[in-house]
Amino acid sequence: MAVSVLHEPAELSRADVELETRLQNTDPAIIRHIVDRSRAAGNEAFKQRRYKEAAQMYSQAIAGDASDASLFANRSAAHLALGLYEAALTDAQQAATLRPEWAKAYYRLGCAYTALSQWGAAVAALARCLELEPGAADVSAKLGAARARADAETAARAAQAACERRGIAAKLRAARRADHRLAQLNQFKQSMAAPDWELEDLEWRPTYLPAMRLKPLPADTALADPKRRLLAGYIAALADLAHPKQALRTLEDLPRLKAFQGGIMAALQQQQPGAFTLVLGTSGGLLPLLAAQACTGQVAAVERSRMLYRMARQVLESNWGSGGDPGAAGRVCLLDRRLQAVAVRGEALPPDAVLARQQMAAMVAAAAAAGGAEQPAPLALGDDDVASWLPSRASVLVTDMLDHAVLGQGLLPALDYAADHLLERGATVVPAQADVYACLLELRVGEVSGFDLSALNAYWWHPGAGGERVELGRLPHRRLSAPFRVACLDMQARVDARLAAREAGSSAEEGGGQADTQSETGSSGGAPSASGSEEGSGSASVDAGWELDVTLEVPVVADGHWNAVAFWFELSMERGSSPALTSWADGSAAIERSCGGMRVDGSGQGDSAAGDAVSPVGASSWDQAVQYVDSRAVLRGQAVRLRARHDAGQFVFTSDPPQCRPRHALVPRWHFDMVLDSQRNAAYDGAITRAVARLRSRGCAHLLALDLGAGSGLLSMMAARAGADEVIAVEQSQHMCDVGEEATIANGFLGKIMMLDKDARRLDVFRKPDGTPPDLPRKADLLVQEVFDSGCIGEGVLHILAAAQAKLLAPGAAMVPAAARVFCQPIQLRTSQVLGWDCSQANRWRWRPDYEGLELGKCRDRWVALAPPQEVFSFDFRDVFQHMAPAEAALDLCFEAGGVFNAVAMWFELQLDEEASLSTSPYADKGLTWQQAVQWVPEVRVRPGQRLRLTARHDTYSISYSHTLGEEPSGHEAHCSADGSSSGCNSGGQDERGSLVPAECEPARTAVPLVDPLWKAAYDRLGGLNEQLVKSCVQNPLEYRAVAQAALALAARPHDVGVDAQQAAELCVKLMG
């Protein structure tokens, strides 16, 4: 009898017909007997694998008892064995219906779903079975397999959907590019003039490949290109201007300076009295003073650039006859040439001097060839004209030529040159050793406020050699490995080996290579590779210029997506001593605890000595370096292969397989700060939701929202989620528009959010005269925007809002935010006494023409508030036209604390709506998005109770400050001491009750100028060159292509051509942005 189920009335009637009887008239005992016999026969047939017969027997039994769940479960198993999966599923569902608490019914149901590849349903059924009967091993195994297949199926669906959405985004991107091309073509037609370049040239973008950092860039061929030669000079000028500002961070980093002070004292104690000391990199002029203070001998100091030399000279001159040792500054000789122009008197000319004489000879020959015998005889260049001379070789070398990426300031070439030309045998090097550590990182943007913003992750990369400079304590990240040692740079051994090779008559190059190889491998007890392998140690590595080339097996300690390697260093001032200083500002011990407490060295073993040694002190002025790899998923417990290399100027980390993704664009890092600022996001989300609700309550049927400066599209998606029917998102940056478009489509807002790659001030709701359709279908009901910098209006928010109100907003439109208030406060933020030495003259190097962003809340120990904060300007964005004229405000400062007023701190408060606001105050608990703006003003010494008039101005684009003593120094300047203090007037103060007592004189200027005049002149000259460079790149895409390609090459290998690595990277970032 072929009956599948007989529990429905129709099926029972059919059974009566087939059996020629009525079952309800049959004796129940007979039916029970038939059911039992049919069940037994079915079970016996199933055991003997006669599944068809078993199914027939179970069907016969079910005809007699359609309420027995076990019969349906058994027949489900028989149907499953026969391949009748749908029938098996139907029987299993009936069994679960009849007995909802029976585990076997759900097991049969799970098996049927598994056979039908319905993995999600199978997981649910098997999980219910395991819940009813815990501990069933076979069920657990099936559940695990089904869950894995379900996850894989879900991931596959998600990947397919993401691929389709990316395809849609790519098509929309191509459509926007076509619109740009058409607009440009129409412009050419209207002007009836064609440029000397094609439209394809306008669309060209530079391409960065990670392999560019691996191929050497010969200086002679690289600088033969005029464009590269021009850019190299431009970068050198930028670096010259930037170096003093960087040195100020060193003067503010007391742990770093104290560690060097201790190392210098220990080194000089090992030498004879009166030892001659050579200092490479003066740390703003302080290191030679510390060396002179620690000994009675002479100290020679060499700086890397002209402005650093000038800064160091000013600090030295301020300490003549003062400080802890009045004669120390007099024992310091600051050389006014770079290192390669310094030699020991009586020895060979230095390389720069030889080159200068060769150039002079070439000029003489060229002049003679051009003018014949009538040309006057040129002046001969003496030795003192082309070189700086030391009286003897130095017995102590102190160097601070380390940057965040360890080698970016030319540390190793400087050591080699000093050993070959300037140091005596047995010279001591401070610091003696640098251990380089690294850690695998996940730097990613995932879900933000409920939206997937992973499209931003394509821009986690950096073109600079050595890596991007970051402050990991501020940047959200996940560590995927414990710290592991990459290399040991034994600087003392390197110098000793070169000195020994020089005396033995060996070449300096062979000596340096041998010393470095010994220090790299010997210090870690073997080859620095967890797998015991060392790659690239043969001739190929030597030919490529790598001094270290190893492959590490790095254990992963957490699941995640690996896309970055962070590295830093620890300095040992004496050879064999524990590290005294680390460039990880939080201290290496904190890192070890966060990563499981084990430091893995090159041999793959834990560093047992690390637990007994004193943890090094963290220095805040270096930060950390981060290099990026192509993102990949990693699991805890697995090991990844990481290849680490370094040459004379950079460390390079590559994954296995190596990162090879070409990069064409960068977005500013503050975009990541914005989307990762949960406080900002939550405040905006709430305000937008309330604005939409208010508009709906007023009867707005079809709500059109306008997002200006949309960026990643986050605020647009908030508006759409809150109920806006349509959102127009406007973003001027083409790259960010691409990100925003991909993000909105990935989150399901295709058709609801439209991205426009345009300047918001040029949008319109009307058809343009040339026939171009309107940008918006009508005027918007809601405007959301976040176009603010640290100084509130510096990104042109007033002009953008004025254009929007004039052309794009409907009457009564809601605005988020609605208003802003700007506050300011006079502060003292300067360097004065550092380890007993007067460094106040270094403050002239802080100045910049505009305000700069600083995290004052994170460095409260570095500045002093001199007077209470005051509100400066208030901007009502709902009536922005009243703010479209320049304005000024006079502020009467009443000082409550004494000090030197040299800066104005500025912050703002955004009024999002009537219920929420955001403050960037240094006294508030704020997020990552905004810093405080700091403008430097002429220094004025103030005392409690004194008053000063401060004028604040805004020109609708920026806010600036000046005070009444800002034009000319007052007569009190003649009575100021070197540290800027003023004498000859009685100060105000406090009486016994703490009340302010008026001062007897007005605030007075200090002896420190606002800006160094030589620096200012150089800045103005470079500003003209910069204007020409920008103009040529903007007007001619062929010029932009040539400049961008040259900048990429210089940023990838700056040490090959002798340019500053940090400035080369920053220029490349600007060109690719």
N, C-alpha and C positions, 0 to 999 in steps of 0.2 A: 504494500500500500504506500504510494508516494504522496504522503500528506506532510506539508511542512509545519504548519501550526494549526491546532484545532481548538483554540480557546475562544474564537469568535463565533457568534451564532451562525453565520453563513457557513463557516467551516464545519461546524457540528452537523448542520443539515446535509452537507455534502457527504459527510462520513456515514450518516444514516442511510443515505441512498446507496453508497458503495457497499455497506455491510448488509443491506436489505433488512434493516431492523432499526429500532429507535433505542439509542443508548440509555435514555432516561427511563425506559421501561425494563431495562436489564437489571438483574440482581446485582447490587453493589459489590457483593462478595466476589461474584464472577468477574466483574470489571477489575476489582483490585487484584485478583489472581492473574488476569491477563496483563495488567500493567506491570506487575512484579516479574512475570515471566518474560515480558518484552524488554524490561530494563536489564534483566540478567543476560538475556540473549544479546542485547546491544553491547553490554559491557564485555562479554566474551568475544564478540566479533571485533570490538575496538582493540582488545588486547592482541588479537591475531591479525591486526591491521587490515581487516575487511571493513573499511570505513563506510562503503556504500551500504552494506548490509546493516552496519551499526546504526547509520542514520535512519534506515527504514524501521528498525526495531524501536528506536527512540521516538520516532513519529507515531508508531502504533501505540506506544505507551502514553504519549501525550494525548492521543485521541481519547484515552480513558481518564486521564487526569491532567487537565490543562493548568492546574494550579501548582504543580510541582516544579520549582525553580531548578532543581538538580537535573531534571530531564532536558530542559532547555539548554542548560550549561553543557551537558554531555553532548547533545546534538550539535551545539556550537563547535565543540572540539572536533566532532566528526566532519562537519562541513568545512572546518578550517583545514583539516588534513586532506580533504578532497579538492581544495582550492576554491571552494564556493564561499568567498570572503564576505560577500554581501549577506548571504544567508546566515553565516556564522555571526555576523554583527547583529542581525535581527534577533537571533536566539539569545545572544549575550545580553542585549538590551532588555529582552523580556525577563530573563533571569534576574537582572538587577532590579527590575520593576517589582517582581514578585517578592524578592528578599533583599531590601535595601541595605541591610547590615551584614550581608554574607560576602566575605572576602573573595571566595572563588568566583562569584558572578563578575566581580570587577576585574579579576584576573583574566577570565575569558574575554571580557569586553576589551581589556587592554591588548590582549593578543590579536583580536580581530582588527582593532584600530592599527596595530603595528603592521599586520599583513596588508592593510589598505594604505599604508604610508601616511596615515593621518597622525603625525607624531605629537601634536599638541594634545589631541584627545586621548592618545595613548598614555601620555604622561599623567593626565588628570585621573584616568581610570586606574592605572597602576599605583599612583600615589594614594588613592582612596583604599586600594587593596592593602597596601603596606600600613596604612593607618589602622585598618581593622584587624590586621594580623601582623604585628611588628616582628621583625627578625627573620622574615622569610628571605633566604639568600637568593633564591632564583628570581623572586620578584624584584629584589633590589638590583640585581644585575640587569634585568630587563628594563627597569625604570631608568637606570643610568644610561643604558644604550639609547632608550627612547628620548631621554632628555637631551643627550648629546646631538641626536639627529634633529630634534626640535629646535635646539639652539642654532644648529648649522642651517636649518631651513629658514629660521627667522633672520639670521645674518645674511643669508643669500638673498632673501626678499628685500631686506634693507639695502644691501649693496646694489641690487638691481634698481630699486627705487632711487637710490642716491645717484646711480649712473644716469638714469633717465632724467633726473632733475638737473644734474650737471650738464647733460646734453641740452636741456632747455635753456639753462643759464648761458651756455656757450653760444646758442643761437641768438639769444637776446643781446649778448655781448657783441656778436658779429653785426647785429642790426644797428646797435649804437655806433659801432665803428663806421658802418656804412653811412649813417646819418652825418657823422663828423666829416667824412670824406665828401659827401654831397654838399654840405655847408661850405667847406673850403673851396670846392670847385665853383660854387655859385659866387663866392667872394672874388675869385679870380676873374670870372666872367664879367662881374659888375665893374671891377676895376680896370678891365681890358688890359691887364698886364699879367704876365706869367713869370714866376720865379725861375731861377736856374737849378731847381731841384724838382723831383717828382713827388706826387702825393704819397707814394710808398715810403719815401724818405721821411716824411712827416710821421708815419706810423711806426718807424723803426724804434726798437727798444734794445738796450744793451743786454748782453747775455753773460752771466757769470757762471763759470764751471768750477767745482771744487778742485779739479786737477790743476787749475792755474797756480795754486800755491805750491805745487810740487816741482814745477819746471823752472830751473834757474833762469834769471833774466840778466844776460850780460850787460854790464853798465855801458860799455862803449857802443854796442849796437842799439841798446834801448834809448840812450840819450842822443843818438844820431837823428832820431825823429824830432823835428822842431816842436811838434805839439807836446811830446813827452818832456822835452827839455824845458819848455815854457811851464808846464804843469809842475815839474820837479822844483823849479824856482819858486813858483807860487806856493806850493806846499811848504817849502822851507821858510818862506816869509810868514805863512800862517802859524807854523810851529814856533817861530821866534817870538811871535806875539802871544801865543798861548802858554808857553813854558812857565813864565813867572806866576801866572794864576794857579797852575798845577803845583808849583813849589810852595805856594801858600798853604795848601793842604798838608804838606809835609811839616811845616812849621807849627801847625795846629795839632799834629799827631805826636803827643808826648811819649806814648809807649814806644813808638818807633825811634824817636830821638834818644830816649834814655837807653834803649838797647844798644844803639850805636855808640853812645857815650861809654857804656860799660865795656864794649868790645874794644874801643880805642885805648882805653886805660889799660886793659889786660894785655893788649899787643905791645904797647910802649914799655910796659914793665919787663917784657922779655928782651928788649933791646938795650943797647948801651945808652947811657945818659946823653942827651943831645942828639938823639936819632933824627934823621931827616925823613919827613913824612910827605907822601904824595896823596892828594885827595882828588878823586875823579867824581864829579857831581857833588856840589857843595850843600845841597838841601837848603837853598835860600841863603847861603853864606854861613850857616851855623856849624857844619861839620869841621871846617878848618879851624874855627875858634875852639871847638871842643878838643881837637888834636893839639893845638897850641897850648891850651890850658893844662893838658895832661903831660906835657914835656917841656924841656927848655930848648929843644932844637927848632930848626926852621921848618916851616910847612909851606909847600907849594900846592896850589889848587887850580884845577882846570874845569871849566864849565863847557856845556854842550852847545850853547848859542850865545849870541850877542846880548840879548836882553837878560838872560840868566847871569851872565858876567856882570852886567850893570847892577842887577838886583843884589848880587853877592857883595859887590864893591860898596854899595850904599850901607849894607848891614855892617860890613867890616869898618867903614869909616865912622859909623855911629858908636863903635865900641873902642875907639882909640883912647887909651888911658882910662878905661872904665871896665866894669864887669868884675868877676871874681878874680881875674888876673889882669891888672892894668896893662901889662906889656904883651899880652897874648896876641892882640890884633897886630901889633908891630912885627911879630915873628911870622906873619902870614904873607906870602907873596902870591897874589891872584894873577894868573897869567891871562893875557888878553887874546890868546889864540886857541884854536881847537887842538885836541890832543895830537893829531897827526902833524902838527907844526911845532911840537915840543921835542927837544933832544937835550942830551947832556953835553956841556961845553967840552970841546976837545974830541968829540966823537963825530960820527957821520951826520950829515945833514938829514933832517927828517923828511918824509915823503912830500909833504906840502911845500917845503922849501925847494926841493928839487924840481917839483912841478912848476912853481912860480918862476924859477930861473929858466926853465925850458920855454915857458910861455913868453917871457921877456925876450929870449933869444929869437923866437919865432916872430915876434912883433918887430924886432930890429931888422931881421932879414926881410920881412915883408915891406917895411918902410924903405929899406935900402933899394929893394927891387922897384918900388914905385917912384921914389924920388931921386935916385942916383946919389952922387957924392955930396950934393948940397945940403942933405939932411944933417941937423946937428947931432952930435954924438949923444946917445942916451946915457942917463945916469946909471952907474953900476949898482946892482943890488948887493949890499953887504949882508953878512950872516945875520946881523941883528934886524935887518929889514924884512927877512923872510921867515924867521924862526924865533921862538922863545927858548931860552937856554937855562937848564938847571945847573947848579954848581957841581953836583955829584949825583950819583945814583941813590935812589931812596931806599931806606931799609924797612919802611912800613907803607903799605898801600891801603887806603880807605876808599871804598866806592859805594855809592848809593844809586848806581845806574841800573836799577831794576824797575820794571813797570808791572802792571797787572798780569801781563803774559810772560813775565820773567825776562825775556831776551829782547824786548822791543826797543830798548834804548841803546843797544849795541854793547851789552856787557861783555860778551866773549871776545869780540875784536879789540875792545879796550884793554882787557886783561892781557891778551897776546901782545899788543903793541907795548904796553908798559913793561912786560917781562923782557921783551926783546931790546928795548931802547932806554928804559928809565929806572929799572930796579936792579939792586945788587943781589948777589947770591945770599940766600937765607932770609930774604925779605918776607915779612909777615903780611898776610892779606886779611882785611876786615871788610865784610864777613868772610869766614873761611869756607863755608859750605852752604849750599841751598838744596833742600830736598823738595822735589816737585811731586805733589799729590793730585789725584783726580777722583772724580765721582761721576757715575752715570746719573743723568737727570731726565725727568719728564717735565718739559716746559710746554704746556698745551692749554688751549682754551676749549672747554667742553660745553656743558650746559650752563647757561647764564640766564637767571630769572625765568627758567622754564623753556628757554629757546636754545637750539643747537647752533653755536657759533664756531663750529670747528673749521669753517672756511677760512678763518683767520690764521690757522696753523700753517698754511702754505707760506706765510711770511716770517716764520721763525728761522731766520738765517742771517748771516752777516758777512760782508765781503772782506773784512779786515784780516791782515796777517796776524797770527797769534790768537785771535779770538776777540769777541765782543767784551767790552768792559761793562760789568754789571755789578750791582750790589745785591747779592743773593738774599741777604737778610730782609730786603724790601720786596723782592720779586717773588710772588707765589710760585712754588715749584714742589716737586716730589723727588726724593732721592731714591734711586732704584738699586744702588749698590753701596757697600761700605767704602770709605776712602781707601785708595790703594796708591802705593808709591810708584811713580812713573820713572823718575830719574834722580840721581844724586849728582849735582854739579859741584864737584870738589874744586873750588877756585884756588885754594892753596896748593893742591897737588898739580893743578894745571900750570900755575906760575912756576912752581919748583921744577917741573919737568922741562919747561921751556928754558929756564935759566941754566939747568944742567946741560941741556942739548946745545945751548949757545956756547957754553964753556968747552964742551967736548967737540965743538966744530960741526955739529949736526945742523941740519936745516931747521929753522924755527917752525916751519909748517909741519914737518914730521914730528917734532917734539910736542907741538900742541895737540896733534891728533892722537898720539900715544897717551898723553896725559889724560885727555878727556875720555878715551876708551876705558882706561883703568878706573877712573872715577865713576863712570856710569855703571860699569858692571861689577867692580870689586866691592862697592859700598853696600850692596844688597845681598852679598853672599852668593853670587852667581848671576847668571843671565836674568835680567829683570822681566821674566815672563812666567806667568803661573803655570803654563803648560811645559815649561822647560825648553821651549824653542826660541830661537833668535833668528829673525829674518833680516835679510839685507845686510849681513855682516861682511859680505864678500866685496869684491871689487866694484860691483854695480852700485852698492851703497856709497862707497868712497867717491865714485865718479859723480854721483848725484849731490855730493856735498853734505850728506847726513852724518852727523857725529853720533847719533843714536838712532837705531832702527830695530824695534822689538815688537813682538806680538804678545799681548796679554790675554789670558783667559780670566774674565771678570765675572764672579758669581753675582747673580741677580737676587736681591733680597725682598723685592716687592713686585707684584704684578703691575703692569703699566705699559705705556707707549714711550719707548726710548727714542729721544730725538736730540739729545744734547750731552756734551761732556764738559763739566766744570773742572777747572784746575787752578791750583794756587801753590804757594811755596812756604817753606819754613826755613828760617835762617839760623845757622849756628855761627856765633861770632868767633869761636875758637874751634879748631879742628878736634874732633872727638868729643866735644861737649854737647849737652842737650840743646835742642833748638830753643833760641831765646825769643824769636819773633815769628809771627805767621801773618800772611796777607789775608787770611780769613778772619774778618773782624770779630766774629763771635768766638774764636778760639777753636783749635782743632779738637780739644777734649769734648766740646759740645757736639761737634760733628760725629765723633766716635760714639757717644751715647745715643744720638739720634739714629745711627745706622747699625746699632747692635753691639757697639763696644769693641769692634775688632778693626785694626788697620792691617790691610793686606799689602805686603810689599811685593817686589817683583818675583820672588820665588814662590808666591802663593801661600806663605805661612804668616800667621799672626805675629805682630811685632810685640814680643813679650816685654821688651824693655820699655815700651811706651807707657805701660801701666805704672812703672816705678819712677819714670822721669817727670820732672815738673812740666806742666803744659806750657807751651809758648804763649807769650802775650800777643793779643790781637792788635794789629795796626789797621786803622780805619782809612788810611790815605791811599792804599793800593787798590782795594776792591778785588773782585775775582774775574777770571777770564772764562768765557763760554764759547765752545765751538759746537757747531750743529752738524748732525748726521741725518740721513733720510730716515724718517720715522718708521719704527717697526714695533709690533707688539712683543713683549717679553713676559715670561712667567717666572714666578719665584722658584728658585732652585736650579734654574738653568744657568748656563754660562755663555757669555757672548765674547767674541774675539774682537779685540781692539788693538789696532796697530798704532804705536806711538813713535814719532820721529822728531828730531830737532836738528837744525843746522845752526849756523852762527847767529841767526836772527829770529827764529820762530820755532814754536812747537806746533806739530801737526798731528791731529788724531783722525784716523779713518776707521770706519766700521768694516766688517767682513760680511758680505761684499761691500766695497767702498761706496761712499755716497757719490752719486753722479747726476743728481737731478739738476738740470739747468735752471737758473734763476734770472728773472727779467725785471723784477720790481721789488721795492721795499715799501713798507708803510711805517710811519713814525711810531716809535715805541710807546708813545702816550696813548695810542689807540688801545693797546693791551691794558694799560693802567685803567682806562675808562671802563672797559667791559668787565674787568675783574674787581671793580669797586662796588661791592654789594650794597654799601650804604647809599651811594648815589643811585644805583639802579632801583632799589626799593623805594626811595623817595620819589623818583620820577614816575615809577609805575603807579604808585598810589595817586599822585597828582593827575596823571593822564586819565586814570579810571574815573576819578571824581569829575574831571572836566567833561568827559563823554556823558556821564550820567546827568550832569546839569544841562547839557545841550539837549539830551533826549527829553528831559522834563520840560524844557521850553518848547517842545514840539518839533525839533529838528528830525525830519523823516529820513532823509538820505544824508548822512554825515560824511563830509569830505575833510580829511586831515592832511596837513602839509607839514613835512618834517624837513627842516633846513639844516644842512650839515649832517646828513643822515649817517655817514660813516658806515659802520657794520650793519645798519638797519635795525638796531635794537629798539630804539624808541618808536620806530615805525611799527614794528611787530607788537609792541606794547599797546599802541593805539588801535591796531587791528583787533588784538585780543580783547580790548576793552569794549569793542562794539562799533568802531568806525567802519562804515561801509566801503570806503575807498581811501587809500593813503597814497599821496604823491611824495616820494622820498627824493630829496635833491642833494647830491654830493658832487662837489667840483672835482675832487681827485678821481681820476679814471680808475686807479687801482682799488681804492676803497669802494668805488661804485661797483666794481666787479665782485668784491667781497660781499657787499650788502645784497646784491642781486642773488648771489648763490645762497646766502643765508636765508633770505626771505622765501626763496623757492624750496629750500630744504625743509623749512618749517611749515610748508603747506599754504603759503600765502600767495601763490601764483594767481594772478587775476585780481587780487585785492590790493597788493602793493606794487607800485610801478616806480622803478629807479630811474632818475634822470641825471645824466652826467653833464651838468651845466652849472654855470654861475647863477646863484639864486637871484642876483640883482638884475639879471637879463631875462627872467621868466615873464610870461604874460598870459593872459586869458583870452587874448584876441588874436586873430589871424594877422600875421605880419605882412608888410607891404609886398614882400617878394613871394608871397603865397605860402609861406611856411605855416603849418597848422599851429594852433595855440598849444602851449605847454600844459595848461590845466584846462579841464573841461568847463570849470566855473570857479568862482572865488571860494576859498576854503572856509570851513566853519571852525576849524581848530588848527592852531599853529603850535608845534613843539619844536624846540631847538636846544642845542647845547653848543654854542659857538663862543666859548670863553677860554681865555688863557689865565695865567696866574694873576694878571693885572686887570681882569674882568673884561675890558673892552678891546684888548689888543688884537683880536682876530677880526675886527670890523663888525661886531655884532650890531652896533647902532645903525650902520649903513644898510646892513642886510635886513634888519627889521623895518627900517624906513621904506625900503623898496617893497617889502612884502605888504605893509599896510597901505601903501599907495596903489598897488596893482593886484594883489593876490588874495586879500582877506575880505570876507563878507562883513557887513556892519554887525557889530556885536560879537565878533568871533572871539573864542576863548584862546588864551595864550598860556603856555607852560614853558618857562617860568614867566611870572607876571612882572617882576621888578627885581632890582638888585641894589644893595647898599655897599659902598666901599669905605673901608676903614684904614687908618694909618697909625703908626706909632713910631716915635724916634727911638732908636736903639744904638747901642754900642756893639759893633761886631768887628773886632780888630785884633791884631796880634801886637802885644807889647813886649813883655819880658818872657823869654823862653830859656829855661834852664840857667837863669841869671844873666842872660845877654839881651841887650836892647835890640829888638827886631821891629820897632815901630815904623821904620822907613819902608818896610816891605808892604805896608798897607796902601801905598800909592799904586800898587800893581793890581788892586782889586777892581778898579774902575772899568766900567763899560758904558757906552753911550745910552743904552736902554736898561731898564730893570731886568733882573735875572731871577729865575725861580729857585728857591731854596726851601728845604724842609726844616723850617725853624723849630717845629715841634719835636723833631728828632735830635736836635742839638741844643737843648736849652742851656747847657753848661757853657756854650761858646758865646752867648750874647746876653746883654743886659738891657732890660726895658728902662728907659730914662724918664718917661712921662706916660700918663694914661693914654689909651687908644682914643682916637677921635673919628667921628664920621666925616668923610670928605665929600663924597658925592652920593646922590641917590638917583637912580634911573628907573623911571616908570616905563616899561616896555609897551604898555597899552597906549601910551601917548608919547611915542618916541621922538616925534618931530620937535618937541620942546628941548631936546638934548642935542640937536643937530648943529649947534653953533658952539665954537670953542668957549670954554668957561674956566674960571679960576675961583679958588676959595682961599681966604686968608685964615690961617690957624694960629692961635696964640698958645704956644707950648709953655707949660709950666713944669719945670723939671722937678721930679721927686727923688731922683737918685743922681749922684755925681758920676762923672765919667767923660768919655769922649764921644760926642754925637757925630757919627760918621755914616749913618745909614737910616733910611726910612723903610720900615716894614709895612707892607700893604696886603690886605686880604679883602674878601667880599663875602656877602651873604645873599644867596639867591632866595627870593620869595617865590616858591613854586606855585602856591595858591594860598588861600586863607588858612590852611591847616598845616602846611609843611614848608620847611625851609632847609637849605643846605649852607653850611658855613665852612670857609677855608681858613678859619682862624688858627693860629698856632697853639691857642689855648683849648681848642675843641678836639674831640675825638673824630677826626675826619678820615676819609678813605685815601686811595692812591691817586685820584684823578688830578687834583690841583695842588701845587705848592704855594708858598707865599712869595709875593714879588718883593724884591729888595732893590732899592735904588741907592747908589752911593752918592753922598753929598760931601762938600768940603768939611774937613774935620774941625770941630769946635769943642773945646773943653768947657764943660758945664758943671754947675754945682746945684745942690738942692735949693729951691726957691728962686733960681734965675728963670728968666723968660726969654723966649726967642720967637720971632715971627717966621712961620713957615708958610710958603705959598704953594698951593697945589693947583695944577693946570691940567686940563684935558683938551685935546684937539679933535675929539670924536674918535680917534684911533688909539690913543695911548694917554696914560696919566704920568705926569712928571712932578718933581718937587724941587724947590729951591728955597734957601733961607737968606736972610738979610746980610749975613757975613760971607756969602758965597762968592762975591765978586773979587774982592781984594783982601789980602791978609791985613788984620788989624795991627795997631801999634804994639799990641802985646806980643806979637810974634818974636820980637827981638829979645823978649824975656823968657822964651820957652826953652826948656832943656831939650836934649836929644830925644827923649822919649815922648815929646809933645806936651809935657806938663808946663804950666804957666806959673810964673812967679811974679811977685810984686803987687798982688791984690789979695784981699782977705776973702775967704770963701764964706758962703752962707752955710748954714747947718741947722741943727735942731737944738732947741732948748731942753731943759731938764724934763719937760713933759712930752717931748717928742714933736712939738710943733715946729713948723718950718720958720726959719729966721731969714729975712731977705739978705741977699748977698750985697757986698759993697761995690761990686764991679760987674760989668756985663760979660757974657760969654766971650771967649777969645779963641781965635784960630790957633791951631798947633803948628809946629814946624814941618808937618808932613803935608805935601801938596796933594790935591785931589787925584792927579794922574801924573805919571812920569812924562815930561815933555818930549823926550826922545821917542818913547813908545807911542805917544799920541801922534807925532809927526809920521812915524812909520805906519801907524794905523790909517791915517788919512791917505797916505800914498797908496797903500794896498786897497783901500776902498775904491779908489778910481780904477785900478786894475780889475777889481772884482766886478765893478759896474760894467766895464767893457766886456768881460768874459760872459757875464749873464746875458747881456744884450745880444752878443753874437750867437750864443746858444739858443736863445728864444727866437731870434729872427731867422736863423738859418739851420735847418735840421742836419745839414751836412757838417756844419761846424760842431753841432751838438754831438754827432756821431763820433767825430774825431776826438773831441775832448773826453767823452765818456769811455771810449775804448782805451785811451791813454790812462785815464784815472783808474780803470779796472786793473790794468797791468801793474801800475805802481802800487795800488792797494794790496794786490796779491803777493808781491815780492818787494816790499819797500827797502829792505836791508840790502838788496842787490845793487840798488842805485843810490843808497845813502840818504833817503828821505825819511821823515818822521812817520812812523807806522800809524800813530793815532790820528794825525791830521790827514794822512792819505786815506784812511778808512772813512773818516767823517766826510771828506769831499766826495768820495765814491757813493756814500749813502745819500747825500743830497742829490747827486746826479741820477741815481736810480729811483728816487722818490717822486 
